[in-house]
Amino acid sequence: MRFLSDDWLLAASRLVESMEPVDSPDVVIEQRVVDADSTALVYCVTLTGGRASLTMGATSSPAVVISESWATAVAVFRGERPALDAVLTGDIAVTGDVMSLSGVGAAFAAVGAALDALRADTTF
């Protein structure tokens, strides 16, 4: 399954929605991944009431927008590059209410762990 394709996002959504609740503040994060021809793939991660969901497309009022290139997204997903390193070097841009991300570390870790089930079947 190709990384961030419709099928991949659907499978990821099912995995994320089946997670156990995690103590986390409520926040909506819009993720934009721009490929080599400048086409942006957009999806949202919503944390609410300790539950996580992943939906395709933009949202009208994200608290935070995270933007990165295809190459950066692939490297982070593969574990070849820490996301924090990409933020610090400017390869991942974070805009909006960055403080709303305070306290979501455990939820992000849980989402990452849920997506482990896709890693072996993901192509790039």
C-alpha positions as CSV (number, residue, x, y, z in Angstrom):
1,M,0.0,0.0,0.0
2,R,1.5,3.4,-1.0
3,F,2.3,5.8,1.8
4,L,-0.5,8.4,2.2
5,S,-2.6,7.0,-0.6
6,D,-6.4,6.9,0.0
7,D,-6.2,3.2,0.9
8,W,-3.3,3.8,3.2
9,L,-5.1,6.7,5.0
10,L,-8.2,4.6,5.3
11,A,-6.2,1.7,6.9
12,A,-4.4,4.2,9.1
13,S,-7.7,5.8,10.2
14,R,-9.1,2.4,11.2
15,L,-6.0,1.6,13.3
16,V,-6.0,5.1,15.0
17,E,-9.7,4.9,15.8
18,S,-9.3,1.5,17.4
19,M,-6.7,2.8,19.9
20,E,-7.4,2.8,23.6
21,P,-8.2,6.3,24.9
22,V,-5.1,8.3,25.8
23,D,-5.0,11.2,28.2
24,S,-4.6,14.2,25.9
25,P,-6.0,17.7,25.5
26,D,-8.4,18.2,22.6
27,V,-6.8,19.5,19.4
28,V,-7.2,19.4,15.6
29,I,-4.0,19.2,13.6
30,E,-3.9,19.6,9.9
31,Q,-1.0,17.8,8.2
32,R,0.1,19.0,4.7
33,V,2.6,16.8,2.8
34,V,3.8,18.4,-0.5
35,D,5.2,16.1,-3.2
36,A,7.8,16.9,-5.9
37,D,5.3,18.5,-8.2
38,S,4.0,20.8,-5.4
39,T,0.8,18.9,-4.9
40,A,-0.3,19.0,-1.3
41,L,-1.9,15.9,0.3
42,V,-3.9,17.1,3.3
43,Y,-5.3,15.1,6.2
44,C,-6.2,15.9,9.8
45,V,-5.6,14.2,13.1
46,T,-8.2,15.1,15.7
47,L,-7.7,14.3,19.4
48,T,-10.9,14.7,21.4
49,G,-12.0,13.1,24.7
50,G,-8.9,10.9,24.8
51,R,-9.8,9.4,21.3
52,A,-7.9,10.0,18.1
53,S,-9.2,10.1,14.5
54,L,-7.7,10.6,11.2
55,T,-9.6,12.1,8.3
56,M,-8.7,13.0,4.7
57,G,-8.8,16.6,3.5
58,A,-8.5,19.9,5.2
59,T,-10.5,21.2,8.1
60,S,-12.0,24.6,8.6
61,S,-10.4,25.4,11.9
62,P,-7.2,23.5,12.8
63,A,-5.4,24.6,15.9
64,V,-2.1,23.8,14.2
65,V,-1.0,23.2,10.6
66,I,2.1,21.0,10.1
67,S,3.7,21.2,6.6
68,E,6.5,19.1,5.2
69,S,7.8,17.7,2.0
70,W,7.2,14.2,0.8
71,A,10.8,13.2,1.4
72,T,10.7,14.5,5.0
73,A,7.4,12.7,5.7
74,V,8.8,9.4,4.4
75,A,12.0,9.8,6.4
76,V,10.1,10.5,9.6
77,F,7.6,7.6,9.0
78,R,10.4,5.2,8.3
79,G,12.2,6.2,11.5
80,E,15.2,7.5,9.5
81,R,14.8,11.0,10.9
82,P,13.3,12.3,14.1
83,A,10.4,14.7,13.6
84,L,11.9,17.1,16.1
85,D,15.2,17.3,14.1
86,A,13.1,18.1,11.0
87,V,11.3,20.9,12.9
88,L,14.5,22.4,14.2
89,T,16.1,22.5,10.7
90,G,13.0,24.0,9.1
91,D,12.0,20.9,7.1
92,I,8.8,20.7,9.0
93,A,6.9,23.9,9.5
94,V,4.4,24.2,12.4
95,T,2.0,27.2,12.4
96,G,-1.0,28.2,14.4
97,D,-1.5,27.7,18.1
98,V,1.7,25.7,18.8
99,M,1.0,25.8,22.5
100,S,-2.1,23.6,21.9
101,L,0.4,20.7,21.2
102,S,1.5,20.8,24.8
103,G,0.5,17.6,26.4
104,V,-0.2,15.6,23.3
105,G,3.1,13.6,23.3
106,A,1.5,10.4,24.7
107,A,-1.2,10.6,22.1
108,F,1.3,11.1,19.3
109,A,3.3,8.2,20.6
110,A,0.1,6.0,20.7
111,V,-0.8,7.0,17.1
112,G,2.8,6.1,16.0
113,A,2.5,2.8,17.7
114,A,-0.9,2.1,16.1
115,L,0.6,2.8,12.7
116,D,3.4,0.3,13.2
117,A,1.0,-2.3,11.9
118,L,1.1,-0.5,8.5
119,R,4.9,-0.1,8.2
120,A,5.7,-3.5,6.8
121,D,3.1,-3.2,4.1
122,T,3.8,0.4,3.1
123,T,5.5,1.3,-0.1
124,F,7.0,4.6,-1.1
